[in-house]
Amino acid sequence: MLSDGALLGFLQGVELAAVALYAQTAAVVGSPDATAAIATFAVHHRAHARAFAELAGPDAVTGPSPAAIEALQPASLLVSERDGLAFLHTLESRLAATQHAAMGRLAGAATIALCATTLPVECQHAAVLGTLLSLPLAELVPTVQGDDGHIAPEQFASS
């Protein structure tokens, strides 16, 4: 079982991977609302990464997890804004699932509190992206946040 520090270092690497993937996706997004949203969300992911790094201590990573970037990459080429937003919607859903799964493995009050404050932000990102995609309400706000699609640290360790 991973220590809280190691798990937070993993989450930090995943957040940094999200920042990198947002940067890649920005090339296909052009509408003002979508551009503003993804720029803001990338800033949030950088802030989350810093917060995870602070609590991870010596287990903090120095950059995005290449394994997480590979695992989270889009399955096909992004050629339109809709493709990019759909990819980011899925990404945010997977980040929320990853944090949900991790929260159940953390032991310290400070680490649980951090995860409990970042998890809803990932869910909000997914809802905003879903709104930009005009998804139906049932797809915007899941009834329950689960672990489906999460990234397991044992499978995708920070590198």
Buried (B, 14 or more C-beta within 10 A) or exposed (E): EBBBBBBBBBBBBBBBBBBBBBEBBBEBBEEEEBEEBBEEBBEBBBEBBEBBBEBBEEBBBEBBBBBBBEBBBBEEEBEEBBBBBBBBBBBBBBBBBBBBBBBEBBEEEEBBEBBEEBBEBBBBBBBBBBBBBEBEEEEBEBEEBEBEBBBEBEEBBBE
